[in-house]
């Protein structure tokens, strides 16, 4: 069962600069030979174009370069997440899931020929330089991005640690492009961060779903239990700006809070390997001989009140977790609409050190919802609280539905009328120079002024008050005698 899971593994939202996407490997299965006849007329046209380039192009062109570009064009034209990887990119991919890679730390996609920032990864040069979701990268050093493939652009942004690269950025609301110089670095992404934000209330942030995310989450829960000197009364699980990662890690995180054997997610595609139901059982979240990190967790973890924070940067694996906890009514989802990537990619090695990343399935939440190009709608919509300076413009959020050639949503139009969730609007001050923006203190993992987090904590406290009222209420005894005759 675990081997089958490894074939449907990629649930990242875009391309991570400095690492190919987070995936499980190996990911190729023995497949039956294709029975469809070859399109001879189209192949004849292809060979004719190939021959014309070889004979008439202004300069000689290497055969391998032409074939590689043709393969890349076939894949990139399908959807924003299918791609060809050369030998270096494929090798780098296998290292990426371990949480350490070289580059800038940007999750990106391609839009209208430009590189669009989906989300900067926390604690990376991109995040520290102030790049934002929705930024358009139009120039890499002196090279225009227009005309480059996503892989070409990624290759230019990669490089040796401690070397600089200048990005030219277009940001919505700004009159003209601006430049920012980043220093490439070895990116070490810490998958799980945690803190006892108040007595009895824990905060856990998952920045990316990696190989050991489930284990790290279990360690965080035990550490919070120790710090609190007893069980918690509430947990905030922060998935904001988490671009996704490994499918089995998403199942493991969900299984941590759900009852055993609960359905977490199911996938559906054209091949039998792409049709799977993943439940909260060890077969679907452990890898190889990995020990079950969930079985020894305290029992209260399955019932403790929870709030999950999401936003436009929460993609794919994050959406799987949020969708599972929402459908099972295990947690309240709070924040803003998530990214909306509801597809799964399979990595297929080609045997010569290269490989392809191919979209092979859509995934669905336990209730049958596809979030493709829609995202997870929070139970309570809470916009990010901030102070806006008149000279400061935010980047605009980018979602799956904004990406060119994105897959359609099979549930659209939805036959079910979904009620509009309640919305809490953050207080906003414009032009108040005395006010300070939400900012992390040194050594902190979340700001004390985080409006969404504070709303989540208030909600958890309210739930506990209601629980105490319910448990202290005495049952009312009735002296009435029920008649045996229905009237």
N, C-alpha and C positions, 0 to 999 in steps of 0.2 A: 504493500500500500504506500509506503514511504517513497519507493522508487517511482510510483506513478505520480505522486505529488510533485516530485522534482521536475516533471515534464511541463507542468503548468506553474511557472514560478515567478515571473516578473510582474510586479504590480507597481513599479515606479512611474512617475508622471511625465518625465521628460528625459533629457540627457544631463547627467551630472558632469560638469567640467572637471577634468582630471580623473574621471573614472567613468567607465561605461556603467550602465544601470545596474542596480542591485538585483541579482538573480541567483537562483539555485542552479548548480551544475552537478552532473551532466544533465542535459535537457533534451536529448534526441532519442526517439524511440524507433524500433524497427517498424517500418510502415510498408503497406502494400504498394507495389508499383502502380503508378498512375495509369488508369485505364482509358482516360480521355485521349482521343487522337490529337496529334500535334497540329497546331494551326499553320499549315504549310505556306499559305499565301503571306501571312504576317512574318513568318521566319524568313521567307524569301526577301521580303521588303527590308528586314533587319540586316541580312547579309549584304544586300545591295547598298544600303547606307554605310555599313562597315567598310565595304570595298571602296566606295567613293571617298570616304575620309582617308583611307590608306593611300589612295592614288592621287587625290587632288588637293588635300589640305595643304595650307601654306608651308607647314613644317612637318617633318616626319613624326608620327605618333606611335608610341609603344603599344603593342597588341594588348598586353595585360592592363595597361591604363584604360584603354577603350572598354574592355570587357568589365573591369571593376566599376567604371562609371555607368555602364549600362545596367549592371546589377543594382547598383545604388539607386539609379533612377526608377527601376521597377518597384523597388521596395518603398522608397520615400514617397512615391506617388499614390500608395495605397492608403496610408493614414499617417498621423504625426508620430507614431511610435514604432513602426516597422523600419528597419535600417540594416544596411550592410556594414560589417566590421572587418577591417583589415587585420593582419596578424597582430600588430601592436595593440590595437583597440580590443581585440578579442582576449589577448593575454591580460590586459589591464582590467577587463571585466571580471575575471576570475578572482582578482585580488580585492575588488571594490566592496564585496559583501562583508569583508572583515573589518570595515570601518576605518581603514587607513589608505589614503591615496594622495597623489600629487595633483595640484592644480589650484583653482580659484575658489571652488566651493559654490557653484551656481547651478541650480536646476533650471534648464532652459528647454524651449521648444522653438519651432520655426514658424513664422507668420509673415506672409507676403514678401518672402525673400530676406527677411531680417531675423536676427536672433532675439527672441522675446524671453525675458526673465520670468520664470514661473515662481521661483522662490530662492532667495539666498539661503544657504545652509548655515545654521547657527555656529558661531565661533570660528568663522572662516574669513579670509581676506575680503570676500565679496560682502559679507554681512557687516564687517567692521568699516568698510568703505562707504556704506550707506546705500548699496543697490537695493531696489525695491521690486516687488512683484509688479509686472506690467511694463517695466523699463524695456525700451527697444535699443539693442546694440546695433549701431549702424556702421561702425568702423572699428577695426582691430589694429592698433598702431596706425600705420598709414594705408592699410588695406580696406577698401569698402567691403561690407558684408554682402551686399546685393550681388547675386551671381554665385556665391559660395553655397555648397551643400551644408547641411547641419554638421556632418562629420568633418568637412573641411574647416568650418568655423571652430569646432571643438578642438581640432588638432592644433590650430593656431593659438588657441587660448591655453593649451597645455604647454608644459616646458619644465625646465629644471627649477628646483626650489631656489628662492632668493633672486630670481630674475624678474624684471618688471614687464608689464604690458599695459598699454594705455587704451582704454575703451572710450569710444564716443557714444554718448547716451542721448536718446530722445525720451523725455518724460512728459506725460500729459500735464497740461497746465503751465508748462514753461515755454517761453517764447522762442528759445533757440536751444540747440544741442549743447551739451557740456561734456567735458572729458574728466575721467578719473583714472589715476594710475594705481594699479594693484601689483603687489609683489607675490609671485607664485610661492606656494608653500606646500609642505607635506600636510595634508588635511587629516586630522585625527578626530573623527566625529564620535562624540560620547553619546551613545544611543539613548540612555536613560538617566535623567537627573531627577532628584527628589528633595523634598524639604518638608519639615513639619511647620506649616505656615502659622498655625495656632495650636494650642493644646487640643488634642483629639481630632485635628483636621490635617490630613496629609495632602501634599501636592506632588504629582508625578508628571514629568514631561518626557515624551518620547520624540526625539528629534529625527529619527530615521529607523526603519525596520531592518536590522542587520541579523547576522547569524545568531548572536547571543542576546538579542533584545529580550526574549522571553525569560531567560535566566537572570538577566540584569534587572528586569521588573520584579521577579521573585525576591532578589536580594534587596531591592529598594523597599518592598513591602515589609520584609523582616526587619530592616533597619528602622523604618518608621515605627514599627511595633515596639522596638527597643527604645527609641527616642521618646516615645509617648508613654512608655512604661505601662502599656496595656493596649487593648483593641481601640481602633479608631472609630469615630462617629461619622466620618465622612471622608471621601477621597475625590479630589479634582484630578482628572486625567486630561492633560493638555496635549492635544494633537495639532495645534495651530502651526501652520507652515511646515508640517511634516510631509515631505514629498512622496513617501511610500517606501517600497523596498521588498523584502522577501515575503512571499505568501504564507509560508509556514509560520513565520514570526507573527504575522497578523492573526493567524488562527490561535497561536499560543497566547498572545495578549488577550484575545477575546475569551479563550478557555479559562484564563485565570479568574475571570469574574462571573462566568456562566456555569450553570449546572452541567455535570458530565453528560456527554452525548448530545448536547444542544447543537442544532444546526447553526453554523457560523456563516457559511457562504456556499453557493453552488455555482458551477461554471457550465457554460453550454457553447459548443462549437460544432463544426462539421464532422470531426473525427471522434471516435469512441474515447480516445485518450483525453479529449478536451471536455468530456461530460463527467463532472465529478461533484459529489456532495461532501463537503468538508465539515466535520463535526468536532466538538470539543473533546476529542479523544487523543491519546498520545500518538497514534499512528499518523495523525495529520499535523502535529506541531513539533515532533522530535525528529532529529536527523541522525542517521546511523545508530551508534551505540550510546547516544546522548541520554543521560539520566533524566527522569521525569521531574522537572523543577516545580511542578504544580502540586504534586500529591502531598507534600509536607507543609504546605501553606496553611495558616489558621483557617478554621471553618467560617469565621465571620467575613472573610474576604468575598464570599459568594452573595452576601446579603447587605453589606455595608452600603449606605446611600452614596450614590455617585453622580457627578456631573462631568460630562465630557465637553471640552472646549474645541471648537473647530472654526476655520475661516477659509477664505478662498485659496490659501496655500496648503490646505489639508487635502491630500490626493491619494487615491488608490488604496494602498494598504491601510492608511488612516481612515478612509471611507468604509472599508470593510469592517473595521473594528467599530466605528461609530454606528454603522448600519445594523450590525448584529446586536449591539447593546441596546439600540433604540427599538428594534423589532421585538426583542424579548422583554422590553420594558424594564430592563436592568439598570438603565442610567438615563438621565435627562441630558439631552444634547443642547448646548447653549453656544451662541456665537453668531456667525454669519454663514451663508451658503458655501458649501465646500466646492472643490475644484471640478469634480464630475468626470473622473476617468474610470470607466467601468469595463475596461478590457484587460486581457491577460496576454502577455507576450511569451513566446517560447524561443529559447536559444538553440539554434541548429548549427552545430559545427559542420564545416564543409570538407574537412579532411586534409586541407592544406594549410592549417593554422588560422584560417579565416572563419567567419561564421555569419549567420544572419539572425536578426531579431525579428520574429514574425508574429503579428497579432493572430492568435489562434482561437480565442474564446472571449465571450462576454461573461462577466460575473454578476450574480444577483444576490440581494440580501435574503435572509431567511423567509421573509414574507413574499418574495418574488419580485421585488423592485429592482429595476436596473437604474443605476445612477449615472449611466453614460450620458455625457453632455448636459446633465442636470445637477448632480451633486446631492449631498445630504442636506435636507431642509431641517434646521434646528427646531427643537420643540419650543424654545424661547429664543427669539432673535435679539441679540445684544450687539450693537455696533461697538467698535473699538473706541474707547474713551481717549481723547487727546485734546491738547490745546493747539489751535491752529494760528500760526503767525501769518499775517497778511502777505509776507514775502516767501512763505514756505508752502509748496504745493506737493501733495502726496502723489505717488505713482498710482496708476489705475490697476485694479485687480484683473488678472487674466485667468480664464477658466478653460476647460476642455472645449466648450462650445465655441470659444473664440479661435481655436486652432483650425487651420485650413485642412480640409479632407477628414475631419473627425468622423468617427463612426456615429451612425444614428442610434437613437434610443428605441429599442424594440417595444417598450411600453407606451410610446407616444402615439396618438394622444392618450393620456391616462383615462381609463373608464371610471376611475374613482375620484370623487370630489374630495380634495384634501383641504381641510380647514386651514385658514391662514393662522400661523402661530402668533402668539402675543409678541410684541416688540418693545424692548426697553431702549430708549434713546439716551446715549451718554451726554452728560452736560458738556458743552463746548464753549470755550471762550476765544474770541477772535481779537487779535491785536493786543492782548494783555501781556505786556512785556514782563510784568512781575511774576507771571505764572510760569511754571517750569513744565517741560514736556516729561511724559513718562520715560524714566531713565533708570537703568540698572545701576545699583551701587556696586562697588568692587567686591567680587566674590559672591554676589547674589545671582540666583538663576531666574528670578522673576521679580518684577517691580512691585513695591508696596502700593503703587498708584495704578496698578493694572485694573481697569474698570471691569473687564469681563471676569477676571478672577474674583474680584470682590463681590460681584453679583452672584457668582457660583457659590462662594462661601456663605453669603446671606441665605441663599436657597437651601443649602445643606443644613444650616442652623434652623431654618423654619421647618424643614422636614423632621428634624430631631425633636423640636418642640411639639409638633403634632403627634409624633410617636409616643412621647411621654404622656400627653393628654389621653391618648387612646389606651395606653397601658394602665393608667391610674383610674380610669373610669370604671365604676362598679356596675355590674349587670343589674338591670331593673327586674325585680321579681314581680310576677303578676299573680293575683289571686283568682283571676277569671278562669272558669272551666270551659274548655273548648267543647262545643257541641259536636256530637258525632254525626249530626245531620247537616249536610250542606244546605245553605239557604241563599 
